[in-house]
């Protein structure tokens, strides 16, 4: 059932209930289109446990030939956390919000300079931060930090964990997030302002990094 839960929760929260009436929900944590983790509620009852229900559970366990101490099982069953359906739904919403925050921070993590990174990479980060709206290329930035493009490409990915092109896209998307907070700014205007050559390119990159479109992000679906 755990495998079934995680397979069903790859894109959105998934809840399953076991034969004993215990619910568990898995909420995916995604960095753009990449699944990086699950947050899970643990096992919760949404109805009060009763002796009649436990007797049914015990018969099922015995039918399976399970080697289990029924006294301990009964104690665990009656000590299970019970939430009303409304409380459980609120719990899922809260965990989903936390999942969204984790996803957002994971996207920003690669943009955070490390304490001990090569000077050329640190310089490149600063140069990109100042010139992100320009038509940047690997060779342009490599030349700005005075190393060969091939070596810079390898060193940059080794240090940041992502390729140079992906890094540029993430920097621009973070800038776009702030600009999208202004309802008076058109999405197309923002796209060109932060360095994208077309609106479609901006939309593709934004969705890849955040998992949603710029319009949905602006509407508050984060």
Rosetta constraint file for C-alpha pairs under 8 A:
AtomPair CA 1 CA 5 HARMONIC 6.02 0.50
AtomPair CA 1 CA 16 HARMONIC 7.91 0.50
AtomPair CA 1 CA 18 HARMONIC 7.69 0.50
AtomPair CA 2 CA 6 HARMONIC 6.33 0.50
AtomPair CA 3 CA 7 HARMONIC 6.11 0.50
AtomPair CA 4 CA 8 HARMONIC 6.21 0.50
AtomPair CA 5 CA 9 HARMONIC 6.23 0.50
AtomPair CA 5 CA 14 HARMONIC 6.39 0.50
AtomPair CA 5 CA 15 HARMONIC 6.96 0.50
AtomPair CA 5 CA 16 HARMONIC 6.57 0.50
AtomPair CA 5 CA 25 HARMONIC 7.50 0.50
AtomPair CA 5 CA 26 HARMONIC 6.64 0.50
AtomPair CA 6 CA 10 HARMONIC 6.46 0.50
AtomPair CA 6 CA 14 HARMONIC 7.78 0.50
AtomPair CA 6 CA 26 HARMONIC 6.58 0.50
AtomPair CA 6 CA 38 HARMONIC 7.71 0.50
AtomPair CA 8 CA 12 HARMONIC 7.83 0.50
AtomPair CA 8 CA 13 HARMONIC 7.93 0.50
AtomPair CA 8 CA 14 HARMONIC 5.89 0.50
AtomPair CA 9 CA 13 HARMONIC 5.14 0.50
AtomPair CA 9 CA 14 HARMONIC 4.85 0.50
AtomPair CA 9 CA 26 HARMONIC 6.05 0.50
AtomPair CA 9 CA 27 HARMONIC 6.25 0.50
AtomPair CA 9 CA 28 HARMONIC 6.03 0.50
AtomPair CA 10 CA 28 HARMONIC 5.87 0.50
AtomPair CA 10 CA 35 HARMONIC 6.88 0.50
AtomPair CA 11 CA 28 HARMONIC 6.56 0.50
AtomPair CA 12 CA 27 HARMONIC 6.45 0.50
AtomPair CA 12 CA 28 HARMONIC 6.25 0.50
AtomPair CA 13 CA 25 HARMONIC 6.69 0.50
AtomPair CA 13 CA 26 HARMONIC 5.62 0.50
AtomPair CA 13 CA 27 HARMONIC 4.37 0.50
AtomPair CA 13 CA 28 HARMONIC 6.45 0.50
AtomPair CA 13 CA 96 HARMONIC 7.74 0.50
AtomPair CA 14 CA 25 HARMONIC 5.46 0.50
AtomPair CA 14 CA 26 HARMONIC 5.53 0.50
AtomPair CA 14 CA 27 HARMONIC 6.72 0.50
AtomPair CA 15 CA 23 HARMONIC 6.78 0.50
AtomPair CA 15 CA 24 HARMONIC 5.63 0.50
AtomPair CA 15 CA 25 HARMONIC 4.18 0.50
AtomPair CA 15 CA 26 HARMONIC 6.62 0.50
AtomPair CA 16 CA 23 HARMONIC 5.72 0.50
AtomPair CA 16 CA 24 HARMONIC 5.74 0.50
AtomPair CA 16 CA 25 HARMONIC 6.55 0.50
AtomPair CA 17 CA 21 HARMONIC 5.74 0.50
AtomPair CA 17 CA 22 HARMONIC 5.40 0.50
AtomPair CA 17 CA 23 HARMONIC 4.34 0.50
AtomPair CA 17 CA 24 HARMONIC 6.52 0.50
AtomPair CA 18 CA 22 HARMONIC 5.50 0.50
AtomPair CA 18 CA 23 HARMONIC 6.62 0.50
AtomPair CA 19 CA 57 HARMONIC 7.51 0.50
AtomPair CA 20 CA 54 HARMONIC 7.89 0.50
AtomPair CA 20 CA 57 HARMONIC 5.87 0.50
AtomPair CA 21 CA 45 HARMONIC 6.42 0.50
AtomPair CA 21 CA 46 HARMONIC 7.95 0.50
AtomPair CA 22 CA 43 HARMONIC 5.56 0.50
AtomPair CA 22 CA 44 HARMONIC 5.26 0.50
AtomPair CA 22 CA 45 HARMONIC 4.89 0.50
AtomPair CA 22 CA 46 HARMONIC 7.54 0.50
AtomPair CA 23 CA 42 HARMONIC 7.88 0.50
AtomPair CA 23 CA 43 HARMONIC 5.45 0.50
AtomPair CA 23 CA 44 HARMONIC 5.12 0.50
AtomPair CA 23 CA 45 HARMONIC 6.05 0.50
AtomPair CA 23 CA 46 HARMONIC 7.34 0.50
AtomPair CA 24 CA 40 HARMONIC 7.04 0.50
AtomPair CA 24 CA 41 HARMONIC 5.80 0.50
AtomPair CA 24 CA 42 HARMONIC 5.48 0.50
AtomPair CA 24 CA 43 HARMONIC 4.99 0.50
AtomPair CA 24 CA 44 HARMONIC 6.42 0.50
AtomPair CA 25 CA 40 HARMONIC 5.61 0.50
AtomPair CA 25 CA 41 HARMONIC 5.50 0.50
AtomPair CA 25 CA 42 HARMONIC 7.27 0.50
AtomPair CA 25 CA 92 HARMONIC 7.44 0.50
AtomPair CA 26 CA 38 HARMONIC 6.05 0.50
AtomPair CA 26 CA 39 HARMONIC 5.63 0.50
AtomPair CA 26 CA 40 HARMONIC 4.40 0.50
AtomPair CA 26 CA 41 HARMONIC 6.72 0.50
AtomPair CA 27 CA 38 HARMONIC 5.47 0.50
AtomPair CA 27 CA 39 HARMONIC 5.06 0.50
AtomPair CA 27 CA 40 HARMONIC 6.19 0.50
AtomPair CA 27 CA 92 HARMONIC 7.98 0.50
AtomPair CA 27 CA 95 HARMONIC 7.32 0.50
AtomPair CA 27 CA 96 HARMONIC 6.30 0.50
AtomPair CA 27 CA 99 HARMONIC 7.15 0.50
AtomPair CA 28 CA 35 HARMONIC 6.88 0.50
AtomPair CA 28 CA 36 HARMONIC 7.77 0.50
AtomPair CA 28 CA 37 HARMONIC 6.06 0.50
AtomPair CA 28 CA 38 HARMONIC 4.54 0.50
AtomPair CA 28 CA 39 HARMONIC 6.37 0.50
AtomPair CA 28 CA 99 HARMONIC 7.04 0.50
AtomPair CA 29 CA 35 HARMONIC 6.14 0.50
AtomPair CA 29 CA 36 HARMONIC 5.82 0.50
AtomPair CA 29 CA 37 HARMONIC 5.06 0.50
AtomPair CA 29 CA 38 HARMONIC 5.62 0.50
AtomPair CA 29 CA 39 HARMONIC 7.16 0.50
AtomPair CA 29 CA 99 HARMONIC 5.32 0.50
AtomPair CA 29 CA 100 HARMONIC 6.95 0.50
AtomPair CA 29 CA 102 HARMONIC 7.00 0.50
AtomPair CA 29 CA 103 HARMONIC 5.81 0.50
AtomPair CA 30 CA 34 HARMONIC 5.45 0.50
AtomPair CA 30 CA 35 HARMONIC 4.43 0.50
AtomPair CA 30 CA 36 HARMONIC 5.56 0.50
AtomPair CA 30 CA 37 HARMONIC 7.11 0.50
AtomPair CA 30 CA 103 HARMONIC 5.57 0.50
AtomPair CA 30 CA 211 HARMONIC 7.53 0.50
AtomPair CA 31 CA 35 HARMONIC 6.40 0.50
AtomPair CA 31 CA 36 HARMONIC 6.68 0.50
AtomPair CA 31 CA 103 HARMONIC 5.18 0.50
AtomPair CA 31 CA 104 HARMONIC 7.31 0.50
AtomPair CA 31 CA 106 HARMONIC 6.53 0.50
AtomPair CA 31 CA 107 HARMONIC 6.12 0.50
AtomPair CA 31 CA 209 HARMONIC 6.57 0.50
AtomPair CA 31 CA 210 HARMONIC 6.38 0.50
AtomPair CA 31 CA 211 HARMONIC 7.13 0.50
AtomPair CA 32 CA 103 HARMONIC 7.86 0.50
AtomPair CA 32 CA 107 HARMONIC 7.84 0.50
AtomPair CA 32 CA 207 HARMONIC 6.55 0.50
AtomPair CA 32 CA 208 HARMONIC 4.91 0.50
AtomPair CA 32 CA 209 HARMONIC 4.09 0.50
AtomPair CA 32 CA 210 HARMONIC 4.08 0.50
AtomPair CA 32 CA 211 HARMONIC 4.04 0.50
AtomPair CA 32 CA 212 HARMONIC 7.67 0.50
AtomPair CA 33 CA 207 HARMONIC 7.70 0.50
AtomPair CA 33 CA 208 HARMONIC 5.56 0.50
AtomPair CA 33 CA 209 HARMONIC 6.98 0.50
AtomPair CA 33 CA 210 HARMONIC 7.42 0.50
AtomPair CA 33 CA 211 HARMONIC 5.41 0.50
AtomPair CA 39 CA 95 HARMONIC 7.30 0.50
AtomPair CA 39 CA 99 HARMONIC 7.17 0.50
AtomPair CA 41 CA 92 HARMONIC 7.63 0.50
AtomPair CA 43 CA 80 HARMONIC 7.88 0.50
AtomPair CA 43 CA 81 HARMONIC 7.82 0.50
AtomPair CA 44 CA 80 HARMONIC 6.66 0.50
AtomPair CA 44 CA 81 HARMONIC 5.45 0.50
AtomPair CA 44 CA 82 HARMONIC 5.97 0.50
AtomPair CA 44 CA 83 HARMONIC 6.97 0.50
AtomPair CA 45 CA 49 HARMONIC 7.74 0.50
AtomPair CA 45 CA 80 HARMONIC 6.72 0.50
AtomPair CA 45 CA 81 HARMONIC 6.12 0.50
AtomPair CA 45 CA 82 HARMONIC 4.66 0.50
AtomPair CA 45 CA 83 HARMONIC 6.28 0.50
AtomPair CA 46 CA 82 HARMONIC 5.60 0.50
AtomPair CA 46 CA 83 HARMONIC 5.08 0.50
AtomPair CA 46 CA 84 HARMONIC 5.26 0.50
AtomPair CA 46 CA 85 HARMONIC 5.77 0.50
AtomPair CA 46 CA 88 HARMONIC 7.42 0.50
AtomPair CA 47 CA 82 HARMONIC 6.62 0.50
AtomPair CA 47 CA 83 HARMONIC 7.37 0.50
AtomPair CA 47 CA 84 HARMONIC 6.99 0.50
AtomPair CA 48 CA 82 HARMONIC 6.53 0.50
AtomPair CA 49 CA 53 HARMONIC 6.77 0.50
AtomPair CA 49 CA 54 HARMONIC 7.39 0.50
AtomPair CA 49 CA 77 HARMONIC 7.22 0.50
AtomPair CA 49 CA 78 HARMONIC 6.00 0.50
AtomPair CA 50 CA 54 HARMONIC 6.32 0.50
AtomPair CA 50 CA 78 HARMONIC 7.85 0.50
AtomPair CA 51 CA 55 HARMONIC 6.09 0.50
AtomPair CA 52 CA 56 HARMONIC 6.47 0.50
AtomPair CA 53 CA 57 HARMONIC 6.35 0.50
AtomPair CA 54 CA 58 HARMONIC 6.05 0.50
AtomPair CA 54 CA 74 HARMONIC 6.86 0.50
AtomPair CA 54 CA 77 HARMONIC 7.47 0.50
AtomPair CA 55 CA 59 HARMONIC 6.24 0.50
AtomPair CA 56 CA 60 HARMONIC 6.36 0.50
AtomPair CA 57 CA 61 HARMONIC 6.27 0.50
AtomPair CA 58 CA 62 HARMONIC 6.16 0.50
AtomPair CA 58 CA 70 HARMONIC 6.99 0.50
AtomPair CA 59 CA 63 HARMONIC 6.05 0.50
AtomPair CA 60 CA 64 HARMONIC 6.35 0.50
AtomPair CA 61 CA 65 HARMONIC 6.55 0.50
AtomPair CA 61 CA 66 HARMONIC 5.60 0.50
AtomPair CA 62 CA 66 HARMONIC 5.80 0.50
AtomPair CA 68 CA 73 HARMONIC 7.51 0.50
AtomPair CA 69 CA 73 HARMONIC 6.24 0.50
AtomPair CA 70 CA 74 HARMONIC 5.91 0.50
AtomPair CA 71 CA 75 HARMONIC 6.30 0.50
AtomPair CA 72 CA 76 HARMONIC 6.12 0.50
AtomPair CA 73 CA 77 HARMONIC 6.04 0.50
AtomPair CA 74 CA 78 HARMONIC 6.26 0.50
AtomPair CA 75 CA 79 HARMONIC 6.15 0.50
AtomPair CA 76 CA 80 HARMONIC 6.14 0.50
AtomPair CA 83 CA 87 HARMONIC 5.71 0.50
AtomPair CA 83 CA 88 HARMONIC 5.83 0.50
AtomPair CA 84 CA 88 HARMONIC 6.14 0.50
AtomPair CA 85 CA 89 HARMONIC 6.12 0.50
AtomPair CA 86 CA 90 HARMONIC 6.21 0.50
AtomPair CA 87 CA 91 HARMONIC 6.17 0.50
AtomPair CA 88 CA 92 HARMONIC 6.32 0.50
AtomPair CA 89 CA 93 HARMONIC 6.33 0.50
AtomPair CA 90 CA 94 HARMONIC 6.24 0.50
AtomPair CA 91 CA 95 HARMONIC 6.20 0.50
AtomPair CA 92 CA 96 HARMONIC 6.00 0.50
AtomPair CA 93 CA 97 HARMONIC 6.23 0.50
AtomPair CA 94 CA 98 HARMONIC 6.33 0.50
AtomPair CA 95 CA 99 HARMONIC 6.07 0.50
AtomPair CA 96 CA 100 HARMONIC 6.27 0.50
AtomPair CA 97 CA 101 HARMONIC 6.41 0.50
AtomPair CA 98 CA 102 HARMONIC 6.23 0.50
AtomPair CA 99 CA 103 HARMONIC 6.17 0.50
AtomPair CA 100 CA 104 HARMONIC 6.18 0.50
AtomPair CA 100 CA 222 HARMONIC 6.27 0.50
AtomPair CA 101 CA 105 HARMONIC 6.20 0.50
AtomPair CA 102 CA 106 HARMONIC 6.07 0.50
AtomPair CA 103 CA 107 HARMONIC 6.36 0.50
AtomPair CA 104 CA 108 HARMONIC 6.56 0.50
AtomPair CA 104 CA 210 HARMONIC 7.51 0.50
AtomPair CA 105 CA 109 HARMONIC 6.05 0.50
AtomPair CA 106 CA 110 HARMONIC 7.46 0.50
AtomPair CA 107 CA 111 HARMONIC 7.83 0.50
AtomPair CA 107 CA 170 HARMONIC 7.46 0.50
AtomPair CA 107 CA 209 HARMONIC 7.12 0.50
AtomPair CA 107 CA 210 HARMONIC 7.71 0.50
AtomPair CA 108 CA 112 HARMONIC 6.74 0.50
AtomPair CA 108 CA 170 HARMONIC 7.87 0.50
AtomPair CA 108 CA 174 HARMONIC 7.80 0.50
AtomPair CA 110 CA 160 HARMONIC 5.77 0.50
AtomPair CA 110 CA 161 HARMONIC 7.01 0.50
AtomPair CA 110 CA 162 HARMONIC 7.44 0.50
AtomPair CA 110 CA 167 HARMONIC 7.71 0.50
AtomPair CA 111 CA 160 HARMONIC 7.71 0.50
AtomPair CA 111 CA 167 HARMONIC 7.36 0.50
AtomPair CA 111 CA 170 HARMONIC 7.72 0.50
AtomPair CA 111 CA 171 HARMONIC 7.09 0.50
AtomPair CA 113 CA 117 HARMONIC 7.53 0.50
AtomPair CA 113 CA 122 HARMONIC 6.91 0.50
AtomPair CA 113 CA 125 HARMONIC 7.79 0.50
AtomPair CA 117 CA 121 HARMONIC 6.77 0.50
AtomPair CA 117 CA 122 HARMONIC 6.65 0.50
AtomPair CA 117 CA 159 HARMONIC 6.82 0.50
AtomPair CA 118 CA 122 HARMONIC 6.41 0.50
AtomPair CA 118 CA 159 HARMONIC 7.92 0.50
AtomPair CA 119 CA 123 HARMONIC 6.03 0.50
AtomPair CA 120 CA 124 HARMONIC 6.03 0.50
AtomPair CA 120 CA 145 HARMONIC 5.79 0.50
AtomPair CA 120 CA 147 HARMONIC 7.97 0.50
AtomPair CA 121 CA 125 HARMONIC 6.18 0.50
AtomPair CA 121 CA 155 HARMONIC 7.61 0.50
AtomPair CA 121 CA 156 HARMONIC 6.11 0.50
AtomPair CA 121 CA 159 HARMONIC 7.64 0.50
AtomPair CA 122 CA 126 HARMONIC 6.44 0.50
AtomPair CA 123 CA 127 HARMONIC 6.15 0.50
AtomPair CA 123 CA 145 HARMONIC 6.54 0.50
AtomPair CA 124 CA 128 HARMONIC 6.04 0.50
AtomPair CA 124 CA 141 HARMONIC 6.50 0.50
AtomPair CA 124 CA 142 HARMONIC 7.70 0.50
AtomPair CA 124 CA 144 HARMONIC 7.52 0.50
AtomPair CA 124 CA 145 HARMONIC 6.28 0.50
AtomPair CA 125 CA 129 HARMONIC 6.11 0.50
AtomPair CA 126 CA 130 HARMONIC 6.42 0.50
AtomPair CA 127 CA 131 HARMONIC 6.15 0.50
AtomPair CA 127 CA 141 HARMONIC 7.52 0.50
AtomPair CA 127 CA 144 HARMONIC 7.75 0.50
AtomPair CA 128 CA 132 HARMONIC 5.12 0.50
AtomPair CA 128 CA 141 HARMONIC 7.62 0.50
AtomPair CA 128 CA 168 HARMONIC 7.57 0.50
AtomPair CA 129 CA 171 HARMONIC 7.62 0.50
AtomPair CA 131 CA 136 HARMONIC 7.80 0.50
AtomPair CA 132 CA 136 HARMONIC 7.09 0.50
AtomPair CA 132 CA 168 HARMONIC 7.13 0.50
AtomPair CA 132 CA 171 HARMONIC 7.31 0.50
AtomPair CA 132 CA 172 HARMONIC 6.65 0.50
AtomPair CA 132 CA 194 HARMONIC 6.74 0.50
AtomPair CA 132 CA 195 HARMONIC 6.51 0.50
AtomPair CA 133 CA 172 HARMONIC 7.68 0.50
AtomPair CA 133 CA 193 HARMONIC 6.44 0.50
AtomPair CA 133 CA 194 HARMONIC 4.46 0.50
AtomPair CA 133 CA 195 HARMONIC 3.90 0.50
AtomPair CA 133 CA 196 HARMONIC 7.68 0.50
AtomPair CA 134 CA 194 HARMONIC 7.86 0.50
AtomPair CA 134 CA 195 HARMONIC 5.51 0.50
AtomPair CA 135 CA 195 HARMONIC 6.42 0.50
AtomPair CA 136 CA 140 HARMONIC 6.47 0.50
AtomPair CA 136 CA 141 HARMONIC 7.15 0.50
AtomPair CA 137 CA 141 HARMONIC 6.47 0.50
AtomPair CA 138 CA 142 HARMONIC 6.06 0.50
AtomPair CA 138 CA 149 HARMONIC 6.39 0.50
AtomPair CA 138 CA 153 HARMONIC 7.25 0.50
AtomPair CA 138 CA 164 HARMONIC 6.93 0.50
AtomPair CA 138 CA 165 HARMONIC 7.74 0.50
AtomPair CA 139 CA 143 HARMONIC 5.98 0.50
AtomPair CA 139 CA 148 HARMONIC 7.76 0.50
AtomPair CA 139 CA 149 HARMONIC 5.18 0.50
AtomPair CA 140 CA 144 HARMONIC 6.29 0.50
AtomPair CA 141 CA 145 HARMONIC 6.48 0.50
AtomPair CA 142 CA 146 HARMONIC 6.09 0.50
AtomPair CA 142 CA 147 HARMONIC 5.51 0.50
AtomPair CA 142 CA 148 HARMONIC 6.07 0.50
AtomPair CA 142 CA 149 HARMONIC 5.21 0.50
AtomPair CA 142 CA 152 HARMONIC 5.96 0.50
AtomPair CA 143 CA 147 HARMONIC 6.15 0.50
AtomPair CA 143 CA 148 HARMONIC 7.07 0.50
AtomPair CA 143 CA 149 HARMONIC 7.42 0.50
AtomPair CA 147 CA 151 HARMONIC 7.01 0.50
AtomPair CA 147 CA 152 HARMONIC 6.33 0.50
AtomPair CA 148 CA 152 HARMONIC 6.01 0.50
AtomPair CA 149 CA 153 HARMONIC 6.01 0.50
AtomPair CA 150 CA 154 HARMONIC 6.51 0.50
AtomPair CA 151 CA 155 HARMONIC 6.04 0.50
AtomPair CA 152 CA 156 HARMONIC 5.78 0.50
AtomPair CA 153 CA 157 HARMONIC 6.31 0.50
AtomPair CA 153 CA 163 HARMONIC 7.36 0.50
AtomPair CA 153 CA 164 HARMONIC 6.62 0.50
AtomPair CA 154 CA 158 HARMONIC 6.11 0.50
AtomPair CA 155 CA 159 HARMONIC 6.09 0.50
AtomPair CA 156 CA 160 HARMONIC 6.00 0.50
AtomPair CA 156 CA 161 HARMONIC 7.82 0.50
AtomPair CA 156 CA 162 HARMONIC 7.75 0.50
AtomPair CA 156 CA 163 HARMONIC 7.11 0.50
AtomPair CA 156 CA 164 HARMONIC 6.71 0.50
AtomPair CA 157 CA 161 HARMONIC 5.06 0.50
AtomPair CA 157 CA 162 HARMONIC 4.94 0.50
AtomPair CA 157 CA 163 HARMONIC 4.92 0.50
AtomPair CA 157 CA 164 HARMONIC 6.67 0.50
AtomPair CA 158 CA 162 HARMONIC 7.61 0.50
AtomPair CA 162 CA 166 HARMONIC 6.35 0.50
AtomPair CA 162 CA 167 HARMONIC 6.43 0.50
AtomPair CA 163 CA 167 HARMONIC 6.24 0.50
AtomPair CA 164 CA 168 HARMONIC 6.36 0.50
AtomPair CA 165 CA 169 HARMONIC 6.33 0.50
AtomPair CA 166 CA 170 HARMONIC 6.25 0.50
AtomPair CA 167 CA 171 HARMONIC 6.22 0.50
AtomPair CA 168 CA 172 HARMONIC 6.29 0.50
AtomPair CA 169 CA 173 HARMONIC 6.13 0.50
AtomPair CA 169 CA 205 HARMONIC 6.39 0.50
AtomPair CA 169 CA 206 HARMONIC 7.94 0.50
AtomPair CA 169 CA 209 HARMONIC 7.92 0.50
AtomPair CA 170 CA 174 HARMONIC 6.17 0.50
AtomPair CA 170 CA 209 HARMONIC 6.55 0.50
AtomPair CA 171 CA 175 HARMONIC 6.46 0.50
AtomPair CA 172 CA 176 HARMONIC 6.13 0.50
AtomPair CA 172 CA 194 HARMONIC 5.91 0.50
AtomPair CA 172 CA 195 HARMONIC 7.34 0.50
AtomPair CA 173 CA 177 HARMONIC 6.21 0.50
AtomPair CA 173 CA 205 HARMONIC 7.62 0.50
AtomPair CA 173 CA 206 HARMONIC 5.92 0.50
AtomPair CA 173 CA 209 HARMONIC 7.50 0.50
AtomPair CA 174 CA 178 HARMONIC 6.97 0.50
AtomPair CA 175 CA 179 HARMONIC 6.64 0.50
AtomPair CA 175 CA 194 HARMONIC 7.12 0.50
AtomPair CA 176 CA 180 HARMONIC 5.97 0.50
AtomPair CA 176 CA 190 HARMONIC 6.59 0.50
AtomPair CA 176 CA 191 HARMONIC 7.49 0.50
AtomPair CA 176 CA 194 HARMONIC 7.03 0.50
AtomPair CA 177 CA 181 HARMONIC 6.79 0.50
AtomPair CA 177 CA 217 HARMONIC 7.97 0.50
AtomPair CA 178 CA 182 HARMONIC 7.78 0.50
AtomPair CA 179 CA 185 HARMONIC 7.30 0.50
AtomPair CA 179 CA 190 HARMONIC 6.86 0.50
AtomPair CA 180 CA 185 HARMONIC 6.95 0.50
AtomPair CA 180 CA 187 HARMONIC 7.34 0.50
AtomPair CA 180 CA 190 HARMONIC 7.65 0.50
AtomPair CA 180 CA 214 HARMONIC 7.63 0.50
AtomPair CA 180 CA 217 HARMONIC 7.96 0.50
AtomPair CA 180 CA 218 HARMONIC 5.76 0.50
AtomPair CA 181 CA 218 HARMONIC 6.47 0.50
AtomPair CA 183 CA 218 HARMONIC 7.98 0.50
AtomPair CA 185 CA 189 HARMONIC 6.76 0.50
AtomPair CA 185 CA 190 HARMONIC 6.88 0.50
AtomPair CA 186 CA 190 HARMONIC 6.38 0.50
AtomPair CA 187 CA 191 HARMONIC 6.20 0.50
AtomPair CA 187 CA 199 HARMONIC 7.95 0.50
AtomPair CA 187 CA 214 HARMONIC 7.30 0.50
AtomPair CA 187 CA 215 HARMONIC 7.56 0.50
AtomPair CA 188 CA 192 HARMONIC 6.52 0.50
AtomPair CA 188 CA 199 HARMONIC 5.66 0.50
AtomPair CA 189 CA 193 HARMONIC 6.16 0.50
AtomPair CA 190 CA 194 HARMONIC 6.28 0.50
AtomPair CA 191 CA 195 HARMONIC 6.71 0.50
AtomPair CA 191 CA 196 HARMONIC 5.51 0.50
AtomPair CA 191 CA 197 HARMONIC 7.83 0.50
AtomPair CA 191 CA 198 HARMONIC 7.15 0.50
AtomPair CA 191 CA 199 HARMONIC 5.99 0.50
AtomPair CA 191 CA 202 HARMONIC 5.79 0.50
AtomPair CA 192 CA 196 HARMONIC 5.11 0.50
AtomPair CA 192 CA 197 HARMONIC 6.32 0.50
AtomPair CA 192 CA 198 HARMONIC 6.93 0.50
AtomPair CA 192 CA 199 HARMONIC 7.53 0.50
AtomPair CA 196 CA 201 HARMONIC 6.62 0.50
AtomPair CA 196 CA 202 HARMONIC 5.89 0.50
AtomPair CA 197 CA 201 HARMONIC 6.93 0.50
AtomPair CA 197 CA 202 HARMONIC 7.90 0.50
AtomPair CA 198 CA 202 HARMONIC 6.45 0.50
AtomPair CA 199 CA 203 HARMONIC 6.15 0.50
AtomPair CA 200 CA 204 HARMONIC 6.15 0.50
AtomPair CA 201 CA 205 HARMONIC 6.18 0.50
AtomPair CA 202 CA 206 HARMONIC 5.95 0.50
AtomPair CA 203 CA 207 HARMONIC 6.08 0.50
AtomPair CA 203 CA 213 HARMONIC 6.19 0.50
AtomPair CA 203 CA 214 HARMONIC 6.62 0.50
AtomPair CA 204 CA 208 HARMONIC 6.12 0.50
AtomPair CA 205 CA 209 HARMONIC 6.17 0.50
AtomPair CA 206 CA 210 HARMONIC 5.93 0.50
AtomPair CA 206 CA 211 HARMONIC 7.47 0.50
AtomPair CA 206 CA 212 HARMONIC 7.13 0.50
AtomPair CA 206 CA 213 HARMONIC 6.29 0.50
AtomPair CA 206 CA 214 HARMONIC 6.47 0.50
AtomPair CA 207 CA 211 HARMONIC 4.64 0.50
AtomPair CA 207 CA 212 HARMONIC 4.67 0.50
AtomPair CA 207 CA 213 HARMONIC 5.08 0.50
AtomPair CA 207 CA 214 HARMONIC 7.41 0.50
AtomPair CA 208 CA 212 HARMONIC 7.72 0.50
AtomPair CA 212 CA 216 HARMONIC 6.34 0.50
AtomPair CA 212 CA 217 HARMONIC 6.59 0.50
AtomPair CA 212 CA 222 HARMONIC 7.88 0.50
AtomPair CA 213 CA 217 HARMONIC 6.22 0.50
AtomPair CA 214 CA 218 HARMONIC 6.14 0.50
AtomPair CA 215 CA 219 HARMONIC 6.31 0.50
AtomPair CA 216 CA 220 HARMONIC 6.56 0.50
AtomPair CA 216 CA 221 HARMONIC 5.63 0.50
AtomPair CA 216 CA 222 HARMONIC 7.90 0.50
AtomPair CA 217 CA 221 HARMONIC 5.22 0.50
AtomPair CA 217 CA 222 HARMONIC 5.78 0.50
